[in-house]
Amino acid sequence: MSPTEFEILENAFADVEALEGEARAAYLARFAQNHPELVDELGALMAADDAPESELTAMVSQSIAEAARDQPDPWIGRQIGSWTISARLGQGGMGAVFKAHRGDGEYDQTAALKVINLRNMNARTIARFLTERQILANLRHPNIARLIDGGTEHGDLPYLVMEYIAGERIDRHCDERQLGVSARLQLFRKVCDTVDFAHRHLVVHRDIKPSNILIDENGEPQLLDFGIAKLLEPEEQEGAPQQTTEAAQALTPEYASPEQVRGEPVTIASDIYALGVLLYRLLSGCSPYGEAGKSAYELQTAILDRDPSRPSAALSSMDTVAHDGLPDAIASQRGLTAAELRTRLKGDLDNIVLKCLQKDPERRYASARDLERDVERYLHDQPVTAGGDDLAYRARKFAKRNRGPLIAASLAVLGLVGLVSFYTARLADERDRAELEAMRSREVADFLVGIFDSADPAAAPGETVTAQMLLDAGVADVDAIVDPAIRGALLRAMGQSYGALGQYDQATDLLDRSIALFREPGNGTRLDLARSLSARATVYNELDRFEERHADAEEAVALARASYPEGDGRLAPYLGDLASAKSDIFDQEGAMATWNEAIAVQRGAGTYGDSLTSDMLGDLAVAYDNAGRYEESIATGKEALRLSDETLGRLDANGIIILNNLALVHYRMGLFDEGVEFARDALSRALQFWPGDHPQIPGIRMNVGLADTRLGNFAEAETQYDLAAEELLAAEGAGSVAYGWFLYMRGAHDIRIGRADEVRRLSQEGMAIARAVLDEDSELFLMHRMMEAVAERDLGNAARSETILRDLLAKRELLRAADQAALDLYLGQALTDLGEFAEAARLLESAFAAFEERSGPDSVSILSPLNARSQLERARGNPQAAVTLAARAERIADQSLPEGNWLIATVRGEHGRALAEAGRTAQGLQRMRSARADLVRAFGTSDSRVRELDAAIAAAGG
Amino acid sequence: MSEELDITGLLRVWREGEIAAGEKLAPLVYDDLYERAAAIFHGEAEGHTLQPTALVHEAFARLVKVDVEWQSRAHFFALSARMMRRLLINHANSRRAVRRGGGAVHLPLQDELHADDVETRGLVELMDALQALEELDPRKASLIEMQYFGGMSHAEMAEVAGLSVATVGRELRFARAWLRKEMAGGE
């Protein structure tokens, strides 16, 4: 065919394709006339156009397979170490596996020999390979294929020799024997047990998949290739962003966890994920993300972004695809129909599998043993832990971030210390060798420290005792490590672990030693010292040794400044720690400046907006609050909340605490209506986030109630107080300090709604608790005593009130500043009632000054002292002065509180009485009547404040 | 170490028009595809298919590793597609030699038996048809190559060939029909 003919055909093909029916027929007829020699060609082209598109694709795929098959295997017959390769067993991403023999005449041995395909081989990676090999050689378990030998051929080709297992892949074993669901689960439990054993010895498998689990002739699972994938991991470089790595690429994509796909550090949680994929396949015969025709790239995208379908649903969705009969085939391999299998999987088994497959490692089972136990529970028809809400997870996360006293030994801690002793022995042997060895031991240290760092006490349950024993053993061994920098890093890591376990004495001891080591010239870097100081500062914080903590944090910052370039984002955490330390030694100015510097550093470095930022802004907001800089506190708190919602999600302890603090700052400014919205938001989030008995919940309820009382929403307030009481009684009991404080809050509500007799009872109960659990100098006791005095005055016993308050004067210094002012206020009021005006005036003026200083000249908080001063002025015959004070109070109340609010009514009533007594009767009566109406609406006609107003109205002639 | 930098750099200058860069890249890609295909076949092929799309994407992930613009990636895929085709041509040629009984490649018995089946004949025919197409219209042959040996999207092909996406679709449709016609006629 000529190029011209080709072109004619191409044009005609395009033309015909655009035509239909008669037009097409006419075109073809014309073409037949003009190009009789090409008419058959065009017909053939049009016929070929109708063929299915997949035909060529299939042909190409087939051809590649053909091409590949034709290549003879170059490995057969090769000699590796003392082993001779006889056959190829398999090929994985990390290298090829061969059957190999060793014979020295005495005895013959068959083994599986794995050649590791490492790119960019260098001395460092080889050294690491050899070290890892030793760990694996020590892993002995009846269900784990043993590592026999290993080395490097010609110094650059690493290989491992493992026990040869003649067995069948677990999935094929199950399918061929048509094992039912229960039998499969029993087999799976053994696999979990074995994986758990390895985790306890600090070996993560990293590549769990059916071809690595063979069922031997005794029906026992044998796990292959434990930890081998570790050899492919990139070395961590400080500060370097992690990339999707060769290791992640090399792993079997179907079984890789999201963190492995991203090239992030691999933990036991990654094995739990792979176990989930395995269980998915054993149960449903499917892969979580479908499988047909997926490239590794597509699969990785799915692993990162898509939620897997439930195993039961995966089986259903296959019906609709071109898999006729496949679900039935899968089900019959399990002795069931497709419908029966679906029913069997639905519910608990779905939940168990999906819990393993969570994208967030922390949401998976904490250990292989936990997973195994859940499967066991399912088999025994007990409720499983998977599924339902995630409160436990949430609570764990909360505990983690709050660095609270939550103690549980993590598996990482468990295994780690065993390794310390192991490496110690090795290092001691090999110290004398040269540079390579130094490099190796450095890696060892980094490795160990990495595990310590990742030891998250909340992440895994475990036996504290065992962890303890191992840690203690590690401490005994650490002295054998010769390199001081490595010893220092290990001491630091172990100190941190003791700190996490709440054993602060051991923690400080180890950290002292670490710091002492790093202080000696030539040992480690300035950053090493900074890290150890930082770690000790954290422990000092737990011990309330704030001055020492501050000193360490300050030195750590100085060292970090000297190590990082100016403005480096890595300075921010050191600055954040220092700021907290300053805050705890009451250097608020310094703390605020340091937080602001840390945040500025983050902005400059482009790291602003992470959870550290949110933490620091939250703390800064509290510092501003303490310093009385409310506007800044609110702005900062709102930004902290925005970031927390962004980085941690709306349902997180961080956001709840920030919201609660925002509410309190608003309250302090007298902005109850705005503030209560924050408190309500905090409460609604807390109820979703925490388990019902979480101790923060009643506190937040009371903060909602506190505002509701002032806003006149008495019923709502009482609902919250009643619920808080229920929760506290259930969680803490009637004799607890927390319940004692509840009684105080409740009393503060009741006194405002005029139930003084009830308040007297509450305060006596509160004092009884304080006496029993604390003492008479405790804040709880003193505050209840003060409340009792207020109640006595309201009940008309001013003299009794005075006696109590004078008693309290002797202990004035034990009270907070704000409460000292309140004490002055109450005593002033009692003395007003008793006619001791001079002293009353002095006390009330001092109280007023303190309130105004604290909350500002327009705050709702100064209404009480203003009112009290107005009453005093009336009592001592200066109604004009009273009018001035009461007018100011009414103006503030009008501006800050909702229309018809009881507090407005209270101050308006006082204003009215002052006006009437000053001779402005009409104005006075008008205010008193309006106030009375509002008070009646709020408290009813029998309230003492209403009755007092009635008397005043009558006296004014109304 | 420097391997990955080299590849990325080569990819860039190649895309910018330096032909020599493509020539340096080609053997790297060829070897990788060859090793991979052989390894997969000799192994279990678990979780892998021998689809060219997958092979080429994986080669990219192994060799390039870092993030590059999608245009550079498209060029890499196009190069891989060419190498894949070359690999298959070499294979088809050795097939022909076996059939003539004069091949230098030793084949185990089982493969001898396999050598005459339909698919293998299909490969030789496909390669011949593609060669014929290349002589008549190199651009269409290259589009076929990119689609079937490189698994490339129409947008990627449009980028590499300097055509509109619509033109790519039109050209491919004709080229496919032409290839099928040619192979059917060759029987």
Chai-1 contact restraints between the chains, C-beta under 6 A:
chainA,res_idxA,chainB,res_idxB,connection_type,confidence,min_distance_angstrom,max_distance_angstrom,comment,restraint_id
A,P3,B,L136,contact,1.0,0.0,6.0,A-B,restraint_1
A,F6,B,L136,contact,1.0,0.0,6.0,A-B,restraint_2
A,E10,B,F174,contact,1.0,0.0,6.0,A-B,restraint_3
A,F13,B,F174,contact,1.0,0.0,6.0,A-B,restraint_4
A,A44,B,K181,contact,1.0,0.0,6.0,A-B,restraint_5
A,L45,B,A177,contact,1.0,0.0,6.0,A-B,restraint_6
A,L45,B,K181,contact,1.0,0.0,6.0,A-B,restraint_7
A,A48,B,A177,contact,1.0,0.0,6.0,A-B,restraint_8
A,A48,B,R180,contact,1.0,0.0,6.0,A-B,restraint_9
A,A48,B,K181,contact,1.0,0.0,6.0,A-B,restraint_10
A,D49,B,A177,contact,1.0,0.0,6.0,A-B,restraint_11
A,A51,B,R180,contact,1.0,0.0,6.0,A-B,restraint_12
A,L56,B,Y148,contact,1.0,0.0,6.0,A-B,restraint_13
A,M59,B,G122,contact,1.0,0.0,6.0,A-B,restraint_14
A,M59,B,L126,contact,1.0,0.0,6.0,A-B,restraint_15
A,V60,B,P52,contact,1.0,0.0,6.0,A-B,restraint_16
A,V60,B,Y148,contact,1.0,0.0,6.0,A-B,restraint_17
A,S61,B,L50,contact,1.0,0.0,6.0,A-B,restraint_18
A,S61,B,Q51,contact,1.0,0.0,6.0,A-B,restraint_19
A,Q62,B,E119,contact,1.0,0.0,6.0,A-B,restraint_20
A,S63,B,L88,contact,1.0,0.0,6.0,A-B,restraint_21
A,S63,B,L123,contact,1.0,0.0,6.0,A-B,restraint_22
A,I64,B,A37,contact,1.0,0.0,6.0,A-B,restraint_23
A,I64,B,L50,contact,1.0,0.0,6.0,A-B,restraint_24
A,A65,B,L50,contact,1.0,0.0,6.0,A-B,restraint_25
A,E66,B,T120,contact,1.0,0.0,6.0,A-B,restraint_26
A,A67,B,L88,contact,1.0,0.0,6.0,A-B,restraint_27
A,A67,B,H91,contact,1.0,0.0,6.0,A-B,restraint_28
A,A68,B,A37,contact,1.0,0.0,6.0,A-B,restraint_29
A,A68,B,A38,contact,1.0,0.0,6.0,A-B,restraint_30
A,A68,B,F41,contact,1.0,0.0,6.0,A-B,restraint_31
A,R69,B,F41,contact,1.0,0.0,6.0,A-B,restraint_32
A,Q71,B,A38,contact,1.0,0.0,6.0,A-B,restraint_33
A,D73,B,H42,contact,1.0,0.0,6.0,A-B,restraint_34
A,R88,B,H42,contact,1.0,0.0,6.0,A-B,restraint_35
A,G90,B,G43,contact,1.0,0.0,6.0,A-B,restraint_36
A,G90,B,E44,contact,1.0,0.0,6.0,A-B,restraint_37
A,Q91,B,A39,contact,1.0,0.0,6.0,A-B,restraint_38
A,Q91,B,H42,contact,1.0,0.0,6.0,A-B,restraint_39
A,Q91,B,G43,contact,1.0,0.0,6.0,A-B,restraint_40
A,N120,B,M1,contact,1.0,0.0,6.0,A-B,restraint_41
A,S211,B,E46,contact,1.0,0.0,6.0,A-B,restraint_42
A,Q249,B,A61,contact,1.0,0.0,6.0,A-B,restraint_43
A,T252,B,G47,contact,1.0,0.0,6.0,A-B,restraint_44
A,E254,B,G47,contact,1.0,0.0,6.0,A-B,restraint_45
A,S295,B,T53,contact,1.0,0.0,6.0,A-B,restraint_46
A,S295,B,A54,contact,1.0,0.0,6.0,A-B,restraint_47
A,S295,B,H57,contact,1.0,0.0,6.0,A-B,restraint_48
A,A296,B,E58,contact,1.0,0.0,6.0,A-B,restraint_49
A,Y297,B,H57,contact,1.0,0.0,6.0,A-B,restraint_50
